[in-house]
């Protein structure tokens, strides 16, 4: 397990690292050093980077100015400069995380302390740093990560704990800190290393905590509970997660100590359904840890951490995203009786193969529901009918697939459907070997015995009429806890009778 101090210690011990060449295997290299090859002069690791609405990039970590103080560096498009002016910083310890808000304020957090000796968050308002203190449990523990949402709320996570002894996420509303959820909902028994918020105010955290399968995972706060992103026990990460971010398309990116099949650190991308390696399977040659990632409105990804250029200096790597030669001019979703019609118009197509229509009830986790062959050239109009939409808000997006297999996504659109509630039924009941749940958009099923113990969990991801095996269970009465994609939960009693 890595603790806060270990990151700092490793940075001191690791003084010489191999040069990192970032490339993809099947395409032209898309990774480059921000500012130019071997232009970075950072003399220690970079713990965090962020960007503001104007495109400025900020980094911080273990590097120091000539007075020996840690500082926040700003990339102005031409060079790196100390935020606030040369040697103006007074940070007395490591900076672990940076974030910005929609007003252009920059926030820093880490192991540094305020005038009272307490761990705090520092806010840069354009002319000076202001301390934000008062997180319960942070007197002797550091803040690993901070982020903001579109409403200006600030969130922090790290090594601090609540009254129940659990690590938690703290929220600053401009006046006070409070715990996201309550002490009975946080189940994190190790430090939280990273946090981010998407455009829909969903909160995501990662770290060294593990699921039942022993895999580190990203947890999502859905407004009521912390759930595993991708479904219960779906994660394949083989080590801790140090950083997460989102982009304008709603994709989730993660980095850290986990490795691919070639034992190289990499950035993982979650498209709403599955995780994949950015740049292609086993494409990364990153030979050291990734501590921070962020994205810009163009979809470019920035990464920083323990890796260095061939001059031995730590640097920011930039990944330039590529897009298909198909441009979606418009897309909309409208209700037609009990169905929803998805219509889209392309402005240009070049060697486009087909469109995959994807559906979601959350706006973040999507499932393929249809396929439409593309004309492949020119500007064209298309339609797809969703004959089994969910009751409530339905989200749709397109995945445009080129003839060489590469893909890109449209923006997400939504349509509100109000119909009779989805009434779930279970048959046969009693059952000897399996039961079938009659219903749509089923996300997961828990089988609970008459003692209240969960004896079976099935992750389904937007299933229709799924069958659940109960043949291995002892005879008796059980309850099925059925959760649909819109978050609603139903309970059905069944009898297992062999």
C-alpha positions in Angstrom: 0.0 0.0 0.0 1.3 3.5 -0.8 0.7 6.3 1.7 1.1 10.0 1.3 4.7 10.1 2.5 5.7 7.2 0.2 5.1 9.3 -2.9 7.4 12.0 -1.5 10.1 9.5 -0.4 10.1 7.7 -3.8 10.5 11.0 -5.6 13.6 11.8 -3.5 15.1 8.3 -3.9 14.3 8.1 -7.6 16.7 10.7 -9.1 17.4 9.1 -12.4 14.7 7.5 -14.6 14.8 6.1 -18.1 13.5 8.3 -20.9 9.9 7.8 -21.7 8.8 7.5 -25.3 5.1 7.6 -25.7 3.5 6.2 -28.8 0.8 4.0 -30.2 1.4 0.8 -32.1 -0.9 1.0 -35.1 -1.0 4.7 -35.7 1.4 7.7 -35.9 2.7 8.7 -32.4 0.3 11.0 -30.6 2.1 11.7 -27.4 4.5 14.7 -27.1 6.1 16.8 -24.4 4.2 19.9 -23.7 6.4 22.9 -24.7 8.7 20.8 -26.9 11.0 17.8 -26.6 13.4 18.1 -23.6 12.2 21.7 -22.8 11.0 21.0 -19.3 13.2 22.0 -16.3 11.2 20.6 -13.4 13.7 19.1 -11.0 11.3 16.8 -9.2 8.2 14.8 -9.8 4.9 16.4 -10.9 2.0 15.3 -8.6 -0.9 17.2 -10.2 -1.9 19.2 -13.2 -5.1 21.0 -14.2 -6.4 23.4 -16.7 -8.7 26.4 -16.7 -11.4 27.5 -19.1 -8.9 29.6 -21.1 -6.7 26.6 -21.8 -3.9 27.5 -19.3 -2.3 24.4 -17.8 -1.1 24.4 -14.1 1.2 21.8 -12.5 2.6 21.3 -8.9 4.4 18.6 -7.0 7.8 18.2 -5.4 9.7 20.7 -7.5 10.8 24.0 -5.8 11.8 27.5 -6.7 15.2 29.1 -5.8 14.0 29.8 -2.3 13.3 26.1 -1.7 9.5 26.4 -1.6 7.1 24.3 -3.6 5.1 26.3 -6.1 2.4 26.1 -8.8 3.7 26.5 -12.3 1.5 27.9 -15.1 2.0 27.1 -18.8 1.0 30.3 -20.7 1.3 28.7 -24.2 5.0 29.5 -24.6 6.8 28.8 -21.3 6.4 27.7 -17.6 6.1 30.5 -15.0 5.5 30.5 -11.3 2.0 31.5 -10.4 2.1 34.8 -8.5 5.6 35.7 -9.7 9.1 34.2 -9.3 9.9 33.0 -5.8 6.5 34.3 -4.5 5.3 30.9 -3.2 5.3 30.1 0.5 4.1 26.5 0.4 6.0 24.7 3.1 5.4 21.1 1.9 4.3 19.0 -1.0 1.4 20.0 -3.3 -0.6 16.8 -4.2 -3.5 18.2 -6.1 -4.7 21.2 -8.2 -8.1 22.1 -9.6 -9.8 25.2 -11.1 -13.4 26.5 -11.1 -15.5 28.2 -13.8 -14.5 31.6 -12.4 -10.8 31.0 -13.1 -9.8 30.4 -9.4 -7.0 27.9 -8.8 -7.0 25.6 -5.8 -4.1 23.7 -4.3 -4.0 21.0 -1.6 -1.5 18.5 -0.2 0.7 18.2 2.9 1.3 21.9 3.4 -0.3 23.6 6.5 -2.0 26.9 7.4 -0.8 29.4 10.0 -2.3 27.2 12.7 -0.4 24.1 11.5 -3.5 22.4 10.0 -3.7 20.8 6.6 -5.7 23.1 4.4 -6.8 23.9 0.8 -5.3 27.1 -0.7 -7.3 29.2 -3.2 -5.6 31.5 -5.7 -8.0 34.4 -6.6 -5.8 36.0 -9.3 -3.6 38.0 -6.9 -3.0 36.0 -3.7 -3.5 32.6 -1.9 -6.3 32.3 0.6 -6.4 29.4 3.1 -9.6 27.2 3.4 -9.3 25.1 6.6 -11.7 23.1 8.7 -11.9 19.6 7.2 -12.6 17.2 10.0 -9.8 14.6 10.4 -7.1 16.5 8.5 -5.0 17.9 11.4 -2.4 15.1 11.0 -3.4 13.8 7.5 -2.9 15.1 4.0 -5.3 15.9 1.2 -4.6 13.8 -1.8 -7.0 15.3 -4.3 -9.5 18.1 -4.9 -12.0 19.0 -7.7 -14.9 21.4 -8.3 -18.3 21.1 -10.0 -20.1 23.5 -12.3 -21.9 25.1 -9.3 -18.6 26.1 -7.7 -18.6 23.5 -5.0 -15.2 22.3 -3.9 -14.6 18.6 -3.1 -11.6 17.1 -1.2 -10.4 13.5 -0.5 -7.4 11.9 1.0 -6.2 10.3 4.3 -8.7 12.0 6.6 -11.5 9.9 8.2 -15.0 10.5 9.6 -16.3 9.6 13.1 -17.0 6.0 11.8 -13.3 5.5 11.0 -13.9 5.6 7.2 -12.2 7.7 4.6 -14.6 10.1 3.0 -15.2 12.9 0.5 -15.6 16.4 1.9 -17.6 19.1 0.2 -17.0 22.9 0.6 -20.1 25.0 -0.3 -18.3 28.3 0.3 -18.9 28.4 4.0 -18.5 25.0 5.6 -17.2 21.5 4.9 -19.6 18.5 5.0 -19.3 14.8 4.2 -20.8 13.7 0.9 -23.5 11.3 2.0 -23.1 10.4 5.7 -20.9 8.3 7.9 -22.9 5.2 7.3 -22.6 5.4 3.5 -18.8 5.8 3.2 -17.2 2.3 3.0 -13.6 3.3 2.0 -11.2 1.6 4.4 -8.0 3.0 2.8 -7.0 6.4 1.6 -8.7 8.0 -1.4 -6.1 9.2 -3.9 -8.1 10.9 -6.6 -11.4 12.6 -7.2 -13.2 14.2 -10.2 -16.7 15.5 -11.0 -18.3 15.3 -14.5 -20.7 17.7 -16.2 -23.7 16.1 -14.6 -22.2 16.5 -11.0 -21.5 12.8 -10.6 -18.5 12.3 -8.3 -15.8 9.7 -9.0 -13.0 8.6 -6.7 -10.2 6.1 -6.9 -7.3 4.8 -4.7 -6.1 1.6 -3.2 -9.5 0.4 -2.0 -10.6 -2.9 -3.6 -13.8 -4.7 -4.6 -14.7 -8.2 -3.5 -12.6 -9.6 -6.3 -9.5 -7.9 -4.9 -9.2 -5.3 -7.7 -8.8 -1.6 -7.2 -11.8 0.3 -8.7 -13.3 3.7 -9.3 -16.3 4.4 -7.2 -19.2 6.7 -8.4 -21.5 8.7 -6.1 -24.9 8.5 -7.7 -26.6 10.9 -5.3 -27.5 8.2 -2.8 -24.7 5.6 -2.7 -21.2 4.8 -3.7 -21.2 2.2 -6.5 -18.5 0.6 -8.6 -18.1 2.2 -12.0 -18.8 -0.4 -14.7 -20.7 -2.7 -12.4 -20.0 -4.7 -9.2 -16.6 -6.5 -9.4 -16.1 -5.5 -13.0 -12.8 -3.8 -12.5 -9.5 -5.3 -13.8 -7.1 -2.7 -12.4 -4.1 -4.6 -10.8 -2.8 -1.8 -8.6 -3.7 1.6 -7.2 -5.5 4.4 -9.1 -3.8 7.8 -8.5 -5.7 10.0 -10.9 -9.0 10.3 -12.8 -10.5 12.9 -15.1 -13.4 13.3 -17.6 -13.6 15.0 -21.0 -16.3 16.9 -22.8 -17.8 13.7 -24.2 -18.3 12.2 -20.8 -15.5 9.6 -21.0 -13.6 8.7 -17.8 -9.8 8.4 -17.8 -7.6 6.9 -15.0 -3.9 6.5 -14.3 -1.7 5.3 -11.5 0.4 2.3 -10.7 -1.6 -0.3 -12.6 0.0 -1.8 -15.7 -0.9 -3.4 -19.0 0.1 -6.8 -20.3 3.6 -5.6 -20.9 3.9 -4.4 -17.3 3.8 -0.7 -18.4 1.8 2.0 -16.7 -0.9 3.3 -19.0 -4.0 5.6 -19.1 -7.3 3.7 -19.1 -10.4 5.1 -20.8 -14.0 4.2 -19.9 -16.5 4.9 -22.7 -19.6 4.2 -20.6 -19.5 0.5 -21.1 -15.9 -0.9 -21.1 -12.4 0.1 -20.1 -9.6 0.2 -22.7 -6.0 1.4 -22.9 -5.6 4.9 -24.4 -3.7 4.5 -27.7 -4.4 0.8 -28.1 -4.0 -2.4 -26.2 -0.5 -2.7 -24.7 0.6 0.4 -26.6 2.0 2.3 -23.7 5.8 2.3 -22.9 5.4 4.4 -19.7 8.0 3.0 -17.3 6.9 4.8 -14.2 3.9 6.0 -12.3 1.3 8.4 -13.6 0.2 10.8 -10.8 -2.2 13.2 -12.6 -4.2 13.5 -15.8 -6.5 16.2 -17.2 -8.2 17.1 -20.5 -9.0 20.2 -22.6 -12.2 21.0 -24.5 -10.6 19.6 -27.7 -10.3 16.2 -26.1 -6.5 16.3 -25.7 -5.2 14.4 -22.6 -2.4 15.7 -20.4 -0.4 13.4 -18.1 2.3 13.9 -15.5 4.1 11.9 -12.8 7.4 10.1 -12.2 8.5 9.9 -15.8 11.2 12.1 -17.3 12.6 13.2 -20.6 16.1 12.3 -21.7 17.6 15.2 -19.8 16.3 13.7 -16.6 13.6 16.4 -16.1 10.0 15.7 -15.2 7.5 16.9 -17.8 3.9 17.0 -18.9 2.9 14.6 -21.7 0.2 15.6 -24.1 -1.9 13.1 -26.1 -3.6 14.5 -29.2 -6.9 12.9 -29.8 -7.8 12.0 -33.4 -11.4 12.1 -34.8 -13.1 10.3 -37.6 -13.7 12.0 -41.0 -17.5 12.0 -40.2 -19.1 15.1 -38.8 -22.6 15.0 -37.2 -24.5 18.1 -38.1 -27.4 17.4 -35.8 -28.9 14.7 -33.6 -32.2 14.6 -31.6 -34.5 12.2 -29.8 -38.3 12.6 -29.8 -41.1 10.5 -28.3 -43.5 8.7 -30.8 -46.2 7.0 -28.7 -44.4 4.5 -26.6 -41.2 4.6 -28.6 -38.4 7.1 -29.1 -37.1 8.2 -32.5 -33.4 9.1 -32.8 -32.7 11.2 -35.9 -29.4 12.5 -37.0 -27.9 14.3 -40.0 -24.2 14.1 -41.1 -22.5 17.1 -42.6 -19.7 15.0 -44.1 -18.8 11.3 -44.4 -15.6 9.7 -45.6 -15.2 5.9 -45.6 -17.7 5.6 -42.7 -18.9 2.0 -42.1 -21.8 2.2 -39.7 -23.3 3.9 -36.7 -23.9 2.2 -33.4 -26.8 3.6 -31.4 -26.2 3.6 -27.6 -28.7 4.1 -24.8 -28.4 5.1 -21.1 -30.7 6.0 -18.3 -27.9 7.7 -16.3 -26.2 9.7 -19.1 -22.8 8.1 -18.3 -23.1 4.3 -18.6 -24.2 3.4 -22.2 -25.3 0.1 -23.8 -25.5 -0.7 -27.6 -29.1 -1.0 -28.7 -28.9 -0.8 -32.5 -26.8 -0.6 -35.7 -27.4 1.5 -38.8 -25.3 1.1 -42.0 -23.7 4.3 -43.2 -23.9 5.5 -46.8 -20.2 6.3 -46.4 -19.9 9.6 -48.3 -21.5 13.0 -48.6 -24.2 14.4 -46.2 -27.0 12.1 -45.2 -29.9 11.7 -42.8 -30.6 8.7 -40.6 -33.2 7.4 -38.2 -33.4 4.7 -35.5 -36.5 3.7 -33.4 -36.0 2.6 -29.8 -38.9 0.3 -29.3 -38.2 -0.4 -25.6 -37.2 2.9 -23.9 -37.2 3.2 -20.2 -39.8 5.1 -18.2 -38.2 8.4 -17.4 -35.2 10.1 -19.0 -33.5 8.2 -21.9 -30.1 9.3 -23.1 -28.7 8.5 -26.6 -25.5 8.9 -28.4 -23.9 7.6 -31.7 -20.7 5.8 -32.2 -19.5 6.4 -35.7 -17.3 3.5 -36.9 -14.9 3.9 -39.8 -14.0 1.1 -42.3 -10.6 0.7 -40.6 -12.4 0.0 -37.2 -11.6 3.4 -35.5 -14.5 5.1 -33.8 -15.7 8.4 -32.4 -18.9 9.6 -30.6 -21.6 12.2 -31.1 -22.9 14.4 -28.4 -25.4 13.0 -26.0 -29.2 13.8 -26.4 -32.1 12.9 -24.1 -35.8 12.4 -24.2 -38.3 12.1 -21.3 -40.8 9.3 -21.6 -43.8 8.9 -19.3 -45.5 5.6 -19.5 -46.9 3.0 -17.1 -44.2 1.9 -14.7 -42.1 -1.1 -15.6 -43.8 -3.9 -13.7 -41.3 -6.7 -13.1 -42.4 -10.3 -12.7 -40.4 -13.5 -11.9 -41.2 -17.0 -13.2 -41.3 -19.9 -12.6 -41.9 -19.5 -8.9 -41.2 -22.0 -7.2 -38.1 -22.8 -9.2 -35.6 -25.7 -9.3 -32.7 -24.3 -11.3 -33.3 -20.8 -12.7 -35.8 -17.9 -12.7 -36.5 -15.4 -15.4 -37.1 -11.7 -14.6 -39.7 -10.3 -17.1 -38.6 -6.7 -17.6 -36.3 -4.2 -19.4 -33.2 -2.2 -18.5 -32.2 -4.4 -15.6 -28.8 -3.4 -14.2 -28.1 -5.9 -11.4 -29.7 -8.6 -9.2 -28.9 -9.5 -5.6 -30.2 -12.8 -4.2 -30.8 -12.5 -0.4 -31.5 -15.4 1.9 -34.0 -15.3 4.8 -31.2 -14.3 7.2 -30.7 -11.1 5.2 -27.4 -12.3 3.7 -26.5 -11.6 0.1 -25.7 -15.0 -1.4 -25.4 -14.1 -5.1 -24.8 -10.9 -7.1 -25.3 -10.7 -10.8 -24.2 -7.6 -12.8 -26.3 -7.4 -16.0 -25.8 -3.9 -17.6 -29.2 -3.0 -19.2 -30.5 -6.5 -19.7 -34.0 -7.6 -21.0 -35.7 -10.6 -19.5 -32.5 -12.1 -17.9 -32.4 -15.5 -16.3 -30.8 -16.1 -12.9 -29.4 -19.5 -11.9 -30.6 -20.6 -8.4 -29.9 -24.3 -8.8 -26.8 -24.3 -6.5 -28.8 -22.6 -3.6 -30.2 -24.6 -0.8 -34.0 -25.0 -0.9 -35.9 -22.2 0.8 -37.3 -18.7 0.5 -35.1 -15.9 -1.1 -35.6 -12.3 -2.1 -34.4 -10.9 -5.4 -33.3 -7.2 -5.1 -33.6 -6.0 -8.7 -32.1 -2.7 -9.7 -32.9 -1.1 -13.1 -30.7 1.3 -15.1 -32.7 4.4 -13.8 -31.7 3.4 -10.2 -35.1 2.1 -9.1 -35.1 -1.0 -7.0 -37.8 -3.8 -6.8 -37.9 -6.8 -4.4 -39.5 -10.1 -5.4 -39.8 -13.2 -3.2 -39.0 -16.6 -4.7 -39.1 -20.2 -3.5 -36.3 -22.6 -4.4 -37.6 -26.1 -4.3 -35.3 -28.9 -5.6 
